[in-house]
Amino acid sequence: MKRKFIISVFAWLLAMPLCLFAQVPSVVDKSDVAASSPNLERPEQAIVDSNFVVSLLTCSPGQELYELYGHTALRVCNQAYGLDEVFNYGAFSFEQPHFVARFVLGRCDYMVVSQSLQSFLYEYARRGSSVTEQVLNLLPVEAQELSLALLENIKPQNCVYRYNIFRNNCTIKARDMIEAHVRGEVRYPAYASRNTFRTILHEYTRGHEWAREGNDFLLGASVDTAIYERDEMFAPEYMMHYADSAFIDAGPYGMRPLVSATNILLPTDPDRAAAEADKLPSIPFSPRAMGWGLLLLGLLIACYEVVRSRLMWPVDAVLMTLQGIVGVLLVFMALLSEHPGVGSNWQVWVFNPLPLFFLPFVVKADIKRERSVYHAFACVWLLSFVVLNGLFPQHFSSMMLPLALLLLSRAVVHLLVYKRWSSV
C-alpha cells in the first residue's frame, strides 16, 4: 500500500507541470459521448444538401494554465434540420485506465465530442474569452461531406485520438478535417519571419512567468529550431490568422478564399477575465528573482563556512537531494515520455541523478571533516556548464544559471575548506 502511494505521488508531481501542455480540455464521461451526438437523419450521399454551413471557431486565451493558448472547434449549422452544433476535439476522460501515468508518458487519448453552440459559448463567457467565427467558403458538397464526417467522428468507436500539443491537438485536428474535405488544396500565406515552438509558447505565457518557467524547464533543444507555417498552426490564434488569408486552389476551377465571412460570436469581457485572474493563487516573486535570491543565500552560507572552516552538511543534503530528484524527473521524461520536445533537454547537464548516488558519501565526509572526491568532479562539471551555457542550442529556464552557480558554489566552498583543513 505504501509503495502504491509513493508511486501515485511521483506520477502527480510529473503531471502537474505537464498540464501546461493541455489546451482547454473538457472533462467528459466516455459513456456520454454517444448521447451527445445530434439526432440528425443523414441525407444520402448522392443528394447534396445546400443548407450545411461549417465554421472555424477560435477562442481567445483564458487565465488558467490549460487555457493560456486558447482553443479551436468546428461549428456545423443546418437550419433545415435545426442543427447548430460545435465539434470539440479537446475533451478527455479521467476514467481512462491509468490516466495519470498515460498523461505523464505522453500517451494520453483525447476525444471529439459535440455540444450545442449555446452551451459552448456559455463556457467561454464565464471566463471572459472571445469566440471568433470564420465561416468557411465551402461548396455545398464539401460542407455536407465535412459535416457528415464530423458526425461520424463523434461515434464512440471513432471519437478517440492520441493527443500531441504540437502535432495533433484540437487545432490541428480541425485544420486536417477541413483540408480533407475540400475539392482542391488549401494554400496558406508564407511569411519570411521564423518562429520556434518555444517563442510561440512564450508569446502566450507572457505575464505568467511560472507557467513559462514550467515550459522552459521541461522542453529541450528540439523546440528551439525554426518552424514553418503549418507548424505554427498548433496555436489556435495563429490558425485563425492563417485561415483568414488562405485560399482553396481547385486547379482548373480556379481559386477561392477559404473564409467567406468573419463574425464575433462572443466579445472579450475584460472585467470577467480580470475577475477570473484574481481568483488564481499568485506567487509574489518571479522565477528569476527566486533563483538569484537562492544564490545570494547560498553565497552567504558559503562565506560563513569558509570563515569558520566548517561545512554545513544539511545544506549539502538538501541541495543534492533536490538536484538528484529533479534530475530523475528530467531523465525519466527524456527516456520514457512521448511528449514532444522533452527528449533533448540539455539541462540534465546540471540536474541529473548522480548527486543521489554520492549524497551519503558527501554527508559522511562532511560530518567526519574528511575530503570527498565528488566536489572536485562537480566543480569541473558545473563550471563547464556555466562557461558554455551560451553555446548550447537551447533556451534555458531563467532559474538555470543562478541554480547552476549555487551548486557550483557548494563545490568551490568544499575545496576551499579542504585547503584550510590541510593547512592547519
C-alpha positions in Angstrom: 0.0 0.0 0.0 2.8 2.4 0.9 4.6 1.6 -2.3 1.4 2.4 -4.4 1.0 5.7 -2.5 4.6 6.7 -3.3 4.2 5.8 -7.0 1.0 7.9 -7.2 2.6 10.9 -5.6 5.6 10.7 -8.0 3.2 10.4 -11.0 1.2 13.5 -9.9 4.4 15.5 -9.4 5.3 14.8 -13.0 1.7 15.5 -14.3 1.4 18.9 -12.6 3.9 20.9 -14.9 2.7 18.9 -17.9 -0.8 20.4 -17.5 0.8 23.4 -19.3 0.6 21.3 -22.5 -3.1 20.8 -22.4 -5.4 23.1 -24.4 -8.7 23.9 -22.8 -9.8 20.4 -22.0 -13.4 19.4 -21.5 -13.7 16.6 -19.0 -16.3 14.1 -20.2 -17.6 10.7 -19.3 -16.9 8.5 -22.4 -20.3 6.8 -21.8 -21.9 10.2 -22.6 -20.2 10.6 -26.0 -22.9 8.7 -27.9 -25.6 10.7 -26.1 -24.0 13.9 -27.3 -24.4 13.0 -30.9 -27.0 15.3 -32.7 -30.2 13.5 -33.7 -29.7 14.1 -37.4 -31.1 12.0 -40.2 -28.2 11.6 -42.6 -29.1 12.5 -46.2 -28.0 10.1 -48.9 -24.5 10.9 -50.3 -25.9 11.3 -53.8 -28.2 14.1 -52.6 -26.4 17.4 -51.8 -28.0 19.4 -49.1 -27.0 23.0 -49.6 -28.1 24.0 -46.0 -24.9 22.9 -44.3 -22.7 25.7 -43.1 -19.4 24.9 -41.4 -17.3 27.5 -39.4 -14.0 27.5 -37.7 -14.3 28.8 -34.1 -11.3 30.3 -32.3 -11.5 31.1 -28.6 -9.1 33.6 -27.0 -6.8 32.5 -24.1 -8.0 32.4 -20.5 -6.2 32.6 -17.2 -5.9 29.0 -16.1 -2.8 27.1 -17.0 -4.6 24.9 -19.5 -6.4 27.9 -21.0 -3.3 30.0 -21.9 -3.2 29.0 -25.5 -6.8 29.4 -26.5 -8.9 26.8 -28.2 -10.3 25.8 -31.6 -13.5 24.0 -32.6 -15.7 23.5 -35.7 -19.4 24.6 -35.9 -21.9 22.9 -38.1 -25.2 24.6 -38.8 -28.1 23.3 -40.8 -31.3 25.3 -40.4 -33.4 22.7 -42.2 -32.6 20.1 -39.5 -32.5 22.6 -36.6 -28.8 21.7 -36.2 -26.3 24.1 -34.6 -23.6 22.0 -33.0 -19.9 22.6 -32.1 -17.5 19.8 -32.5 -14.7 20.0 -29.9 -11.5 17.9 -30.2 -10.4 19.0 -26.7 -12.2 16.5 -24.5 -10.7 13.8 -22.3 -11.9 11.4 -19.7 -10.4 10.7 -16.2 -11.9 7.3 -16.5 -9.3 6.1 -18.9 -7.2 3.3 -17.4 -4.0 4.6 -15.7 -4.9 8.2 -16.8 -2.2 10.0 -14.8 0.5 7.6 -15.9 -0.6 7.8 -19.5 -0.6 11.6 -19.4 2.9 11.8 -17.9 4.2 9.4 -20.6 2.6 11.4 -23.4 0.2 8.6 -24.2 -3.0 10.5 -23.3 -6.0 10.0 -25.6 -8.3 12.9 -26.3 -11.8 12.7 -27.8 -14.0 14.7 -30.1 -17.5 15.5 -28.7 -20.3 17.7 -29.8 -22.3 20.2 -27.9 -24.8 23.0 -28.7 -23.4 26.3 -29.7 -25.2 27.9 -26.7 -23.5 25.7 -24.1 -20.1 26.2 -25.9 -20.4 30.0 -25.8 -21.5 29.9 -22.1 -18.3 28.1 -21.1 -16.2 30.9 -22.6 -18.5 33.8 -21.5 -17.9 32.6 -17.9 -14.1 33.3 -18.2 -14.4 36.5 -20.4 -12.8 35.0 -23.5 -13.9 35.9 -27.0 -15.1 33.5 -29.7 -14.5 34.3 -33.3 -16.3 32.5 -36.1 -14.8 32.2 -39.6 -17.5 30.9 -42.0 -15.8 28.5 -44.4 -16.3 29.2 -48.1 -17.1 25.6 -49.0 -19.1 24.2 -51.9 -22.4 22.6 -50.7 -21.0 19.1 -51.3 -17.8 20.0 -49.3 -19.8 21.4 -46.4 -22.1 18.3 -46.4 -19.2 15.8 -46.5 -17.3 17.6 -43.8 -20.4 17.8 -41.6 -21.2 14.1 -42.1 -17.5 13.2 -41.4 -17.7 15.1 -38.1 -20.9 13.3 -37.1 -19.2 10.1 -37.9 -16.2 11.1 -35.8 -18.2 11.6 -32.6 -19.4 8.0 -32.6 -17.8 6.1 -29.6 -15.8 3.8 -31.8 -14.3 6.8 -33.7 -14.0 9.6 -31.3 -10.6 8.9 -29.6 -7.3 10.1 -30.9 -3.7 10.3 -29.5 -3.1 13.9 -28.3 0.1 15.8 -29.1 0.4 19.5 -28.3 2.4 20.4 -31.4 1.3 17.8 -34.0 -2.1 16.5 -33.1 -4.1 18.9 -30.9 -7.6 20.4 -31.2 -6.5 23.0 -33.7 -4.5 20.6 -35.9 -7.4 18.1 -35.9 -9.9 20.9 -37.1 -7.4 22.0 -39.8 -6.9 18.5 -41.1 -10.6 17.8 -41.2 -11.2 20.9 -43.3 -8.3 20.1 -45.7 -9.5 16.5 -46.1 -12.9 17.6 -47.4 -12.3 20.4 -49.8 -12.1 19.7 -53.6 -8.6 21.0 -54.1 -5.8 22.2 -51.9 -5.8 24.8 -49.2 -2.9 27.3 -49.7 -1.8 29.4 -46.8 0.2 32.6 -46.9 4.0 32.4 -46.4 5.9 34.6 -44.1 9.6 35.4 -44.0 10.0 35.5 -40.2 10.6 32.2 -38.5 9.2 31.3 -35.1 10.1 28.3 -32.9 7.6 26.4 -30.8 9.2 28.0 -27.8 8.8 31.6 -29.0 5.1 30.9 -29.6 4.7 29.4 -26.1 6.5 32.4 -24.7 4.0 34.7 -26.5 1.1 33.0 -24.8 2.7 32.8 -21.3 3.7 36.4 -21.2 2.5 37.7 -17.8 2.5 34.1 -16.5 6.1 33.7 -15.5 5.8 30.5 -13.6 3.9 28.8 -16.5 6.7 29.9 -18.8 9.3 28.5 -16.4 7.5 25.2 -16.4 7.6 25.0 -20.2 11.3 26.1 -20.3 12.2 23.5 -17.7 10.5 20.6 -19.4 11.2 21.4 -23.1 14.6 20.8 -24.7 16.5 22.0 -27.7 14.2 20.5 -30.3 11.6 23.2 -29.6 14.2 25.9 -30.4 14.6 25.1 -34.1 12.8 27.2 -36.7 9.4 26.0 -37.7 7.2 26.7 -40.8 3.7 27.9 -41.4 2.0 24.6 -40.9 3.9 24.0 -37.6 2.7 27.4 -36.3 -0.9 26.3 -36.7 -0.8 24.3 -33.5 -1.7 27.6 -31.8 -5.4 28.5 -32.3 -5.0 32.2 -32.9 -2.2 31.5 -35.4 -4.5 29.1 -37.2 -7.2 31.8 -37.3 -4.9 34.3 -38.9 -3.6 31.8 -41.5 -7.2 30.7 -42.4 -8.1 34.4 -42.9 -5.7 34.7 -45.7 -5.9 31.2 -47.1 -7.3 30.1 -50.5 -8.7 26.9 -51.8 -6.9 26.0 -55.1 -9.3 24.0 -57.1 -7.0 23.7 -60.1 -8.8 24.4 -63.4 -11.9 25.5 -61.4 -9.9 28.5 -60.0 -9.2 29.7 -56.5 -11.5 31.0 -53.8 -10.9 32.3 -50.3 -11.1 29.7 -47.5 -13.1 32.1 -45.3 -16.2 33.8 -46.6 -17.1 35.8 -43.5 -15.8 36.5 -40.0 -18.2 37.1 -37.1 -17.6 37.8 -33.4 -19.9 35.4 -31.7 -18.7 36.4 -28.2 -16.7 39.6 -27.5 -13.9 39.7 -24.9 -15.1 40.7 -21.4 -12.1 42.3 -19.7 -13.9 42.6 -16.4 -14.8 39.0 -16.3 -11.3 38.0 -17.4 -9.8 40.2 -14.6 -12.1 38.6 -12.0 -11.1 35.1 -13.1 -7.4 36.1 -12.9 -7.9 37.5 -9.4 -9.2 34.1 -8.2 -6.0 32.4 -9.1 -3.2 31.9 -6.5 -0.3 34.2 -7.1 3.4 33.9 -6.3 4.8 37.3 -5.1 8.2 36.7 -6.8 9.4 35.7 -10.2 11.4 32.5 -11.0 14.4 34.7 -11.9 14.2 36.6 -8.6 13.8 33.3 -6.7 16.9 31.8 -8.5 19.2 34.7 -7.8 17.8 35.0 -4.2 18.7 31.4 -3.5 22.2 32.0 -5.0 22.7 35.0 -2.7 21.6 33.0 0.3 24.0 30.2 -0.7 26.9 32.6 -1.0 26.3 34.0 2.5 26.3 30.4 3.9 29.5 29.7 1.9 31.2 32.8 3.4 30.3 31.6 6.9 31.6 28.1 6.2 35.0 29.4 4.8 35.5 31.8 7.7 34.6 29.1 10.3 36.4 26.3 8.4 33.4 24.1 8.8 30.9 22.6 6.4 27.2 22.6 7.0 26.2 19.1 5.8 22.4 19.7 6.0 22.8 22.3 3.2 24.5 19.7 1.0 21.9 17.1 1.9 19.0 19.3 0.9 20.6 20.7 -2.3 21.9 17.3 -3.5 18.6 15.6 -2.8 16.6 18.2 -4.8 19.2 18.3 -7.6 19.0 14.5 -7.9 15.2 14.3 -7.7 14.9 16.9 -10.4 17.5 15.0 -12.4 15.5 11.8 -12.1 12.4 13.6 -13.4 14.3 15.0 -16.4 15.9 11.7 -17.3 12.6 9.9 -16.8 10.9 12.3 -19.2 13.7 12.1 -21.8 13.8 8.3 -21.8 10.2 7.3 -21.3 7.8 10.1 -22.2 6.4 10.6 -25.7 5.7 14.3 -25.1 7.3 16.3 -27.9 10.4 18.2 -27.0 11.3 16.6 -23.7 14.0 14.2 -25.0 16.6 16.8 -26.0 16.9 18.7 -22.7 20.5 19.9 -22.1 19.5 20.9 -18.5 20.4 17.4 -17.5 24.0 18.6 -17.5 23.1 20.3 -14.2 20.2 18.3 -12.9 20.8 14.6 -13.2 20.5 11.6 -10.8 24.3 11.4 -9.9 24.1 13.5 -6.7 21.7 11.0 -5.2 24.4 8.3 -5.6 27.1 10.4 -4.0 24.9 12.0 -1.3 25.6 9.6 1.6 29.4 9.7 0.9 29.4 13.5 0.9 27.3 13.8 4.1 29.5 11.2 5.9 32.7 13.1 4.8 31.3 16.5 5.9 30.4 15.1 9.4 33.9 13.5 9.8 35.7 16.5 8.3 37.1 14.4 5.6 37.7 15.1 1.9 35.2 13.9 -0.8 36.3 13.5 -4.4 32.7 14.4 -5.5 33.3 18.1 -5.2 36.3 18.3 -7.5 34.3 16.4 -10.1 31.2 18.6 -9.6 33.3 21.8 -9.8 34.6 20.9 -13.3 31.2 19.6 -14.5 29.2 22.7 -13.2 31.9 25.2 -14.2 31.9 23.9 -17.8 28.1 24.4 -17.9 28.4 28.0 -16.6 31.1 28.9 -19.1 29.5 27.1 -22.1 25.8 27.6 -21.4 25.5 30.4 -24.1 26.7 27.9 -26.7 24.1 25.3 -26.1 21.4 25.1 -28.8 18.6 25.6 -26.2 16.9 28.4 -24.4 17.2 27.5 -20.7 14.8 28.4 -17.9 15.6 31.7 -16.1 16.5 29.9 -12.9 19.0 27.6 -14.6 22.1 29.8 -14.4 21.7 31.0 -10.8 20.9 27.5 -9.7 24.0 26.2 -11.5 26.1 28.9 -9.8 24.6 27.9 -6.5 25.6 24.3 -6.9 29.0 25.3 -8.2 29.5 27.5 -5.1 28.9 24.4 -2.9 31.6 22.5 -4.8 34.0 25.5 -4.5 33.4 26.1 -0.8 34.2 22.5 -0.1 37.5 22.8 -2.0 38.4 26.0 0.0 37.5 24.4 3.3 39.6 21.3 2.5 42.5 23.6 1.8 42.2 25.3 5.1 41.9 21.9 6.9 45.1 20.8 5.3 46.9 23.9 6.3 46.0 23.6 10.0 
